Amino acid sequence: MTAQFTIEQVAARLSLSDRDPEYRELSGIMDAVGAAVASWTGIPTPDLWPADIDLGAAMLAARLHRRRNSPAGVEAFNDMGAVYVSRRDPDIAMLLGLGDWIRPRVG
């Protein structure tokens, strides 16, 4: 299995090309997500991650990149008021085995 958690994979989720100025910002996000996911799962490198962890990491990196535009948690405004960024993403939690999706362990 080859590593899929690449900058190209995350850029594709965000519809960014390597010519976009935002593309360069992905490197730091990728490093942070890679370190966090490795500590959560105990799997040290992305090339050893199974497909679900890999996809969850890519989704988390894309979410964090989009989040840079909403530091106060406000996604947009409409006629009803502010629309806030959701605190939790159940799909990412499921793929990464977080929260209610923590895998049972013995010992």
Chimera marker file (.cmm) of the C-alpha trace (Angstrom):
<marker_set name="trace">
<marker id="1" x="0.000" y="0.000" z="0.000" r="1" g="1" b="0" radius="0.5"/>
<marker id="2" x="1.356" y="3.429" z="-0.898" r="1" g="1" b="0" radius="0.5"/>
<marker id="3" x="0.929" y="6.529" z="1.216" r="1" g="1" b="0" radius="0.5"/>
<marker id="4" x="-2.038" y="8.618" z="0.150" r="1" g="1" b="0" radius="0.5"/>
<marker id="5" x="-1.692" y="11.366" z="2.741" r="1" g="1" b="0" radius="0.5"/>
<marker id="6" x="0.046" y="13.739" z="0.387" r="1" g="1" b="0" radius="0.5"/>
<marker id="7" x="-0.130" y="17.435" z="-0.256" r="1" g="1" b="0" radius="0.5"/>
<marker id="8" x="-1.587" y="16.665" z="-3.691" r="1" g="1" b="0" radius="0.5"/>
<marker id="9" x="-4.426" y="14.636" z="-2.141" r="1" g="1" b="0" radius="0.5"/>
<marker id="10" x="-5.353" y="17.436" z="0.262" r="1" g="1" b="0" radius="0.5"/>
<marker id="11" x="-5.022" y="20.096" z="-2.451" r="1" g="1" b="0" radius="0.5"/>
<marker id="12" x="-7.405" y="18.108" z="-4.644" r="1" g="1" b="0" radius="0.5"/>
<marker id="13" x="-9.974" y="18.038" z="-1.803" r="1" g="1" b="0" radius="0.5"/>
<marker id="14" x="-9.669" y="21.836" z="-1.646" r="1" g="1" b="0" radius="0.5"/>
<marker id="15" x="-9.638" y="22.325" z="-5.445" r="1" g="1" b="0" radius="0.5"/>
<marker id="16" x="-6.214" y="23.986" z="-5.250" r="1" g="1" b="0" radius="0.5"/>
<marker id="17" x="-3.496" y="23.760" z="-7.851" r="1" g="1" b="0" radius="0.5"/>
<marker id="18" x="0.213" y="23.988" z="-7.130" r="1" g="1" b="0" radius="0.5"/>
<marker id="19" x="0.082" y="27.518" z="-8.582" r="1" g="1" b="0" radius="0.5"/>
<marker id="20" x="-2.280" y="28.802" z="-5.903" r="1" g="1" b="0" radius="0.5"/>
<marker id="21" x="-0.585" y="30.842" z="-3.153" r="1" g="1" b="0" radius="0.5"/>
<marker id="22" x="-2.578" y="28.862" z="-0.567" r="1" g="1" b="0" radius="0.5"/>
<marker id="23" x="-0.933" y="25.637" z="-1.758" r="1" g="1" b="0" radius="0.5"/>
<marker id="24" x="2.279" y="26.530" z="0.078" r="1" g="1" b="0" radius="0.5"/>
<marker id="25" x="0.357" y="26.858" z="3.359" r="1" g="1" b="0" radius="0.5"/>
<marker id="26" x="-0.603" y="23.190" z="3.208" r="1" g="1" b="0" radius="0.5"/>
<marker id="27" x="2.878" y="21.988" z="4.157" r="1" g="1" b="0" radius="0.5"/>
<marker id="28" x="2.650" y="23.181" z="7.762" r="1" g="1" b="0" radius="0.5"/>
<marker id="29" x="-0.888" y="21.853" z="8.118" r="1" g="1" b="0" radius="0.5"/>
<marker id="30" x="0.199" y="18.472" z="6.744" r="1" g="1" b="0" radius="0.5"/>
<marker id="31" x="3.035" y="18.279" z="9.277" r="1" g="1" b="0" radius="0.5"/>
<marker id="32" x="0.736" y="19.141" z="12.185" r="1" g="1" b="0" radius="0.5"/>
<marker id="33" x="-1.998" y="16.708" z="11.136" r="1" g="1" b="0" radius="0.5"/>
<marker id="34" x="0.556" y="13.956" z="10.509" r="1" g="1" b="0" radius="0.5"/>
<marker id="35" x="2.005" y="14.380" z="14.000" r="1" g="1" b="0" radius="0.5"/>
<marker id="36" x="-1.439" y="14.518" z="15.646" r="1" g="1" b="0" radius="0.5"/>
<marker id="37" x="-2.780" y="11.467" z="13.832" r="1" g="1" b="0" radius="0.5"/>
<marker id="38" x="0.403" y="9.509" z="14.580" r="1" g="1" b="0" radius="0.5"/>
<marker id="39" x="0.024" y="10.278" z="18.298" r="1" g="1" b="0" radius="0.5"/>
<marker id="40" x="-3.703" y="9.422" z="18.322" r="1" g="1" b="0" radius="0.5"/>
<marker id="41" x="-3.348" y="6.147" z="16.451" r="1" g="1" b="0" radius="0.5"/>
<marker id="42" x="0.098" y="5.000" z="17.523" r="1" g="1" b="0" radius="0.5"/>
<marker id="43" x="0.980" y="4.444" z="13.858" r="1" g="1" b="0" radius="0.5"/>
<marker id="44" x="4.127" y="6.510" z="13.340" r="1" g="1" b="0" radius="0.5"/>
<marker id="45" x="4.177" y="7.254" z="9.615" r="1" g="1" b="0" radius="0.5"/>
<marker id="46" x="1.522" y="7.889" z="6.971" r="1" g="1" b="0" radius="0.5"/>
<marker id="47" x="2.883" y="5.145" z="4.730" r="1" g="1" b="0" radius="0.5"/>
<marker id="48" x="1.714" y="2.621" z="7.372" r="1" g="1" b="0" radius="0.5"/>
<marker id="49" x="-1.761" y="4.110" z="7.854" r="1" g="1" b="0" radius="0.5"/>
<marker id="50" x="-4.747" y="2.059" z="6.686" r="1" g="1" b="0" radius="0.5"/>
<marker id="51" x="-7.137" y="3.640" z="4.180" r="1" g="1" b="0" radius="0.5"/>
<marker id="52" x="-9.604" y="4.940" z="6.796" r="1" g="1" b="0" radius="0.5"/>
<marker id="53" x="-6.908" y="6.752" z="8.798" r="1" g="1" b="0" radius="0.5"/>
<marker id="54" x="-5.415" y="8.101" z="5.594" r="1" g="1" b="0" radius="0.5"/>
<marker id="55" x="-8.717" y="9.552" z="4.380" r="1" g="1" b="0" radius="0.5"/>
<marker id="56" x="-9.544" y="10.967" z="7.817" r="1" g="1" b="0" radius="0.5"/>
<marker id="57" x="-6.162" y="12.701" z="7.971" r="1" g="1" b="0" radius="0.5"/>
<marker id="58" x="-6.677" y="14.232" z="4.529" r="1" g="1" b="0" radius="0.5"/>
<marker id="59" x="-10.159" y="15.424" z="5.502" r="1" g="1" b="0" radius="0.5"/>
<marker id="60" x="-8.810" y="16.913" z="8.745" r="1" g="1" b="0" radius="0.5"/>
<marker id="61" x="-6.002" y="18.734" z="6.906" r="1" g="1" b="0" radius="0.5"/>
<marker id="62" x="-8.500" y="20.167" z="4.397" r="1" g="1" b="0" radius="0.5"/>
<marker id="63" x="-10.801" y="21.236" z="7.246" r="1" g="1" b="0" radius="0.5"/>
<marker id="64" x="-7.967" y="22.986" z="9.084" r="1" g="1" b="0" radius="0.5"/>
<marker id="65" x="-6.965" y="24.787" z="5.898" r="1" g="1" b="0" radius="0.5"/>
<marker id="66" x="-10.525" y="26.049" z="5.412" r="1" g="1" b="0" radius="0.5"/>
<marker id="67" x="-10.678" y="26.969" z="9.091" r="1" g="1" b="0" radius="0.5"/>
<marker id="68" x="-7.956" y="29.599" z="8.644" r="1" g="1" b="0" radius="0.5"/>
<marker id="69" x="-10.633" y="31.865" z="7.146" r="1" g="1" b="0" radius="0.5"/>
<marker id="70" x="-12.801" y="31.591" z="10.257" r="1" g="1" b="0" radius="0.5"/>
<marker id="71" x="-10.588" y="32.022" z="13.328" r="1" g="1" b="0" radius="0.5"/>
<marker id="72" x="-13.521" y="33.099" z="15.505" r="1" g="1" b="0" radius="0.5"/>
<marker id="73" x="-15.612" y="30.151" z="14.340" r="1" g="1" b="0" radius="0.5"/>
<marker id="74" x="-17.873" y="32.209" z="12.060" r="1" g="1" b="0" radius="0.5"/>
<marker id="75" x="-18.220" y="30.575" z="8.650" r="1" g="1" b="0" radius="0.5"/>
<marker id="76" x="-20.599" y="33.080" z="7.052" r="1" g="1" b="0" radius="0.5"/>
<marker id="77" x="-23.413" y="35.515" z="7.684" r="1" g="1" b="0" radius="0.5"/>
<marker id="78" x="-26.926" y="35.274" z="6.336" r="1" g="1" b="0" radius="0.5"/>
<marker id="79" x="-30.275" y="36.923" z="7.024" r="1" g="1" b="0" radius="0.5"/>
<marker id="80" x="-30.662" y="34.777" z="10.159" r="1" g="1" b="0" radius="0.5"/>
<marker id="81" x="-27.282" y="35.827" z="11.600" r="1" g="1" b="0" radius="0.5"/>
<marker id="82" x="-23.934" y="34.112" z="11.868" r="1" g="1" b="0" radius="0.5"/>
<marker id="83" x="-23.303" y="30.578" z="10.635" r="1" g="1" b="0" radius="0.5"/>
<marker id="84" x="-20.693" y="28.897" z="12.824" r="1" g="1" b="0" radius="0.5"/>
<marker id="85" x="-18.194" y="26.187" z="12.011" r="1" g="1" b="0" radius="0.5"/>
<marker id="86" x="-19.207" y="22.903" z="13.585" r="1" g="1" b="0" radius="0.5"/>
<marker id="87" x="-17.093" y="22.022" z="16.590" r="1" g="1" b="0" radius="0.5"/>
<marker id="88" x="-16.928" y="18.352" z="15.668" r="1" g="1" b="0" radius="0.5"/>
<marker id="89" x="-16.948" y="16.470" z="12.409" r="1" g="1" b="0" radius="0.5"/>
<marker id="90" x="-18.374" y="12.984" z="12.972" r="1" g="1" b="0" radius="0.5"/>
<marker id="91" x="-16.987" y="11.675" z="9.680" r="1" g="1" b="0" radius="0.5"/>
<marker id="92" x="-13.428" y="12.598" z="10.610" r="1" g="1" b="0" radius="0.5"/>
<marker id="93" x="-13.918" y="11.184" z="14.128" r="1" g="1" b="0" radius="0.5"/>
<marker id="94" x="-15.184" y="7.910" z="12.666" r="1" g="1" b="0" radius="0.5"/>
<marker id="95" x="-12.304" y="7.562" z="10.216" r="1" g="1" b="0" radius="0.5"/>
<marker id="96" x="-9.652" y="8.423" z="12.804" r="1" g="1" b="0" radius="0.5"/>
<marker id="97" x="-11.250" y="6.428" z="15.612" r="1" g="1" b="0" radius="0.5"/>
<marker id="98" x="-11.826" y="9.401" z="17.928" r="1" g="1" b="0" radius="0.5"/>
<marker id="99" x="-14.547" y="10.173" z="20.480" r="1" g="1" b="0" radius="0.5"/>
<marker id="100" x="-17.386" y="7.665" z="20.279" r="1" g="1" b="0" radius="0.5"/>
<marker id="101" x="-15.406" y="5.793" z="17.631" r="1" g="1" b="0" radius="0.5"/>
<marker id="102" x="-12.412" y="4.907" z="19.811" r="1" g="1" b="0" radius="0.5"/>
<marker id="103" x="-11.439" y="1.319" z="19.133" r="1" g="1" b="0" radius="0.5"/>
<marker id="104" x="-11.632" y="-0.910" z="22.216" r="1" g="1" b="0" radius="0.5"/>
<marker id="105" x="-8.329" y="-2.039" z="23.662" r="1" g="1" b="0" radius="0.5"/>
<marker id="106" x="-7.489" y="-4.698" z="26.187" r="1" g="1" b="0" radius="0.5"/>
<marker id="107" x="-4.550" y="-4.453" z="28.560" r="1" g="1" b="0" radius="0.5"/>
<link id1="1" id2="2" r="1" g="1" b="0" radius="0.2"/>
<link id1="2" id2="3" r="1" g="1" b="0" radius="0.2"/>
<link id1="3" id2="4" r="1" g="1" b="0" radius="0.2"/>
<link id1="4" id2="5" r="1" g="1" b="0" radius="0.2"/>
<link id1="5" id2="6" r="1" g="1" b="0" radius="0.2"/>
<link id1="6" id2="7" r="1" g="1" b="0" radius="0.2"/>
<link id1="7" id2="8" r="1" g="1" b="0" radius="0.2"/>
<link id1="8" id2="9" r="1" g="1" b="0" radius="0.2"/>
<link id1="9" id2="10" r="1" g="1" b="0" radius="0.2"/>
<link id1="10" id2="11" r="1" g="1" b="0" radius="0.2"/>
<link id1="11" id2="12" r="1" g="1" b="0" radius="0.2"/>
<link id1="12" id2="13" r="1" g="1" b="0" radius="0.2"/>
<link id1="13" id2="14" r="1" g="1" b="0" radius="0.2"/>
<link id1="14" id2="15" r="1" g="1" b="0" radius="0.2"/>
<link id1="15" id2="16" r="1" g="1" b="0" radius="0.2"/>
<link id1="16" id2="17" r="1" g="1" b="0" radius="0.2"/>
<link id1="17" id2="18" r="1" g="1" b="0" radius="0.2"/>
<link id1="18" id2="19" r="1" g="1" b="0" radius="0.2"/>
<link id1="19" id2="20" r="1" g="1" b="0" radius="0.2"/>
<link id1="20" id2="21" r="1" g="1" b="0" radius="0.2"/>
<link id1="21" id2="22" r="1" g="1" b="0" radius="0.2"/>
<link id1="22" id2="23" r="1" g="1" b="0" radius="0.2"/>
<link id1="23" id2="24" r="1" g="1" b="0" radius="0.2"/>
<link id1="24" id2="25" r="1" g="1" b="0" radius="0.2"/>
<link id1="25" id2="26" r="1" g="1" b="0" radius="0.2"/>
<link id1="26" id2="27" r="1" g="1" b="0" radius="0.2"/>
<link id1="27" id2="28" r="1" g="1" b="0" radius="0.2"/>
<link id1="28" id2="29" r="1" g="1" b="0" radius="0.2"/>
<link id1="29" id2="30" r="1" g="1" b="0" radius="0.2"/>
<link id1="30" id2="31" r="1" g="1" b="0" radius="0.2"/>
<link id1="31" id2="32" r="1" g="1" b="0" radius="0.2"/>
<link id1="32" id2="33" r="1" g="1" b="0" radius="0.2"/>
<link id1="33" id2="34" r="1" g="1" b="0" radius="0.2"/>
<link id1="34" id2="35" r="1" g="1" b="0" radius="0.2"/>
<link id1="35" id2="36" r="1" g="1" b="0" radius="0.2"/>
<link id1="36" id2="37" r="1" g="1" b="0" radius="0.2"/>
<link id1="37" id2="38" r="1" g="1" b="0" radius="0.2"/>
<link id1="38" id2="39" r="1" g="1" b="0" radius="0.2"/>
<link id1="39" id2="40" r="1" g="1" b="0" radius="0.2"/>
<link id1="40" id2="41" r="1" g="1" b="0" radius="0.2"/>
<link id1="41" id2="42" r="1" g="1" b="0" radius="0.2"/>
<link id1="42" id2="43" r="1" g="1" b="0" radius="0.2"/>
<link id1="43" id2="44" r="1" g="1" b="0" radius="0.2"/>
<link id1="44" id2="45" r="1" g="1" b="0" radius="0.2"/>
<link id1="45" id2="46" r="1" g="1" b="0" radius="0.2"/>
<link id1="46" id2="47" r="1" g="1" b="0" radius="0.2"/>
<link id1="47" id2="48" r="1" g="1" b="0" radius="0.2"/>
<link id1="48" id2="49" r="1" g="1" b="0" radius="0.2"/>
<link id1="49" id2="50" r="1" g="1" b="0" radius="0.2"/>
<link id1="50" id2="51" r="1" g="1" b="0" radius="0.2"/>
<link id1="51" id2="52" r="1" g="1" b="0" radius="0.2"/>
<link id1="52" id2="53" r="1" g="1" b="0" radius="0.2"/>
<link id1="53" id2="54" r="1" g="1" b="0" radius="0.2"/>
<link id1="54" id2="55" r="1" g="1" b="0" radius="0.2"/>
<link id1="55" id2="56" r="1" g="1" b="0" radius="0.2"/>
<link id1="56" id2="57" r="1" g="1" b="0" radius="0.2"/>
<link id1="57" id2="58" r="1" g="1" b="0" radius="0.2"/>
<link id1="58" id2="59" r="1" g="1" b="0" radius="0.2"/>
<link id1="59" id2="60" r="1" g="1" b="0" radius="0.2"/>
<link id1="60" id2="61" r="1" g="1" b="0" radius="0.2"/>
<link id1="61" id2="62" r="1" g="1" b="0" radius="0.2"/>
<link id1="62" id2="63" r="1" g="1" b="0" radius="0.2"/>
<link id1="63" id2="64" r="1" g="1" b="0" radius="0.2"/>
<link id1="64" id2="65" r="1" g="1" b="0" radius="0.2"/>
<link id1="65" id2="66" r="1" g="1" b="0" radius="0.2"/>
<link id1="66" id2="67" r="1" g="1" b="0" radius="0.2"/>
<link id1="67" id2="68" r="1" g="1" b="0" radius="0.2"/>
<link id1="68" id2="69" r="1" g="1" b="0" radius="0.2"/>
<link id1="69" id2="70" r="1" g="1" b="0" radius="0.2"/>
<link id1="70" id2="71" r="1" g="1" b="0" radius="0.2"/>
<link id1="71" id2="72" r="1" g="1" b="0" radius="0.2"/>
<link id1="72" id2="73" r="1" g="1" b="0" radius="0.2"/>
<link id1="73" id2="74" r="1" g="1" b="0" radius="0.2"/>
<link id1="74" id2="75" r="1" g="1" b="0" radius="0.2"/>
<link id1="75" id2="76" r="1" g="1" b="0" radius="0.2"/>
<link id1="76" id2="77" r="1" g="1" b="0" radius="0.2"/>
<link id1="77" id2="78" r="1" g="1" b="0" radius="0.2"/>
<link id1="78" id2="79" r="1" g="1" b="0" radius="0.2"/>
<link id1="79" id2="80" r="1" g="1" b="0" radius="0.2"/>
<link id1="80" id2="81" r="1" g="1" b="0" radius="0.2"/>
<link id1="81" id2="82" r="1" g="1" b="0" radius="0.2"/>
<link id1="82" id2="83" r="1" g="1" b="0" radius="0.2"/>
<link id1="83" id2="84" r="1" g="1" b="0" radius="0.2"/>
<link id1="84" id2="85" r="1" g="1" b="0" radius="0.2"/>
<link id1="85" id2="86" r="1" g="1" b="0" radius="0.2"/>
<link id1="86" id2="87" r="1" g="1" b="0" radius="0.2"/>
<link id1="87" id2="88" r="1" g="1" b="0" radius="0.2"/>
<link id1="88" id2="89" r="1" g="1" b="0" radius="0.2"/>
<link id1="89" id2="90" r="1" g="1" b="0" radius="0.2"/>
<link id1="90" id2="91" r="1" g="1" b="0" radius="0.2"/>
<link id1="91" id2="92" r="1" g="1" b="0" radius="0.2"/>
<link id1="92" id2="93" r="1" g="1" b="0" radius="0.2"/>
<link id1="93" id2="94" r="1" g="1" b="0" radius="0.2"/>
<link id1="94" id2="95" r="1" g="1" b="0" radius="0.2"/>
<link id1="95" id2="96" r="1" g="1" b="0" radius="0.2"/>
<link id1="96" id2="97" r="1" g="1" b="0" radius="0.2"/>
<link id1="97" id2="98" r="1" g="1" b="0" radius="0.2"/>
<link id1="98" id2="99" r="1" g="1" b="0" radius="0.2"/>
<link id1="99" id2="100" r="1" g="1" b="0" radius="0.2"/>
<link id1="100" id2="101" r="1" g="1" b="0" radius="0.2"/>
<link id1="101" id2="102" r="1" g="1" b="0" radius="0.2"/>
<link id1="102" id2="103" r="1" g="1" b="0" radius="0.2"/>
<link id1="103" id2="104" r="1" g="1" b="0" radius="0.2"/>
<link id1="104" id2="105" r="1" g="1" b="0" radius="0.2"/>
<link id1="105" id2="106" r="1" g="1" b="0" radius="0.2"/>
<link id1="106" id2="107" r="1" g="1" b="0" radius="0.2"/>
</marker_set>
